[in-house]
Amino acid sequence: MSDYAIVKTGGKQYRVSPGDLIRVETLPGDEGDLVVLDEVLMKFMNGIATFGEPVIDNSKVTATIVESGRDKKVIIFKYKAKTRYRRKNGHRQPYTDLKITEIS
């Protein structure tokens, strides 16, 4: 089984391994910049699992920003029958694609 870690960013948790490409909530930085995710909740390296309480001290995951952008549009439509109430709204969530380079 390969090495992996569970990291928390943007209020969500992700299982990552070196070489993975993940899409997370938007992070500051340009394409090619290094990002350090230091909220590591669990790490599995060399057959040994390490758990944090809640995070593991002196542990980090390094990633490179591949792309930043906005996702497809989601339509929000509120409607109540017989009351002439209609609301139409659209939303595009910003995201950042990260390529995981190292778990340490």
Rosetta blueprint (number, residue, H / E / L):
1 M L
2 S L
3 D L
4 Y E
5 A E
6 I E
7 V E
8 K E
9 T E
10 G L
11 G L
12 K E
13 Q E
14 Y E
15 R E
16 V E
17 S L
18 P L
19 G L
20 D L
21 L E
22 I E
23 R E
24 V E
25 E E
26 T L
27 L L
28 P L
29 G L
30 D L
31 E L
32 G L
33 D L
34 L E
35 V E
36 V E
37 L E
38 D L
39 E L
40 V E
41 L E
42 M E
43 K E
44 F E
45 M E
46 N L
47 G L
48 I E
49 A E
50 T E
51 F E
52 G L
53 E L
54 P L
55 V L
56 I L
57 D L
58 N L
59 S L
60 K L
61 V E
62 T E
63 A E
64 T E
65 I E
66 V E
67 E E
68 S E
69 G E
70 R E
71 D L
72 K L
73 K L
74 V E
75 I E
76 I E
77 F E
78 K E
79 Y E
80 K E
81 A L
82 K L
83 T L
84 R L
85 Y E
86 R E
87 R E
88 K E
89 N E
90 G E
91 H E
92 R L
93 Q L
94 P E
95 Y E
96 T E
97 D E
98 L E
99 K E
100 I E
101 T E
102 E E
103 I E
104 S L
